[in-house]
Amino acid sequence: MYTVYVLQDKNGKYYKGFTNNLARRFSEHKNGHTKSTKNMYDLKVVYIEEYKTLPEARKREIYFKTAAGRRFLKLRLRS
């Protein structure tokens, strides 16, 4: 099982990614082991989706990083 996730920091900045172990990956983000989230503080998981295969999860992560995906998340996270 693969999880596509969105993290948000205290300033409202988002990070999108996917993993097969969300607890481990979130710990890596919080402890500064990931270059792109190293300077993000008070991270929290704000959105997740689960997929059975790696290609499905990767495709969804890529979508979230597009303008259409950002609009989708903005609408979803507003509620």
Summary of the structure (lengths in Angstrom):
residues: 79
radius of gyration: 12.1
end to end distance: 26.5
largest distance: 32.5
contacts: 203
relative contact order: 0.25
helix: 44%
strand: 27%
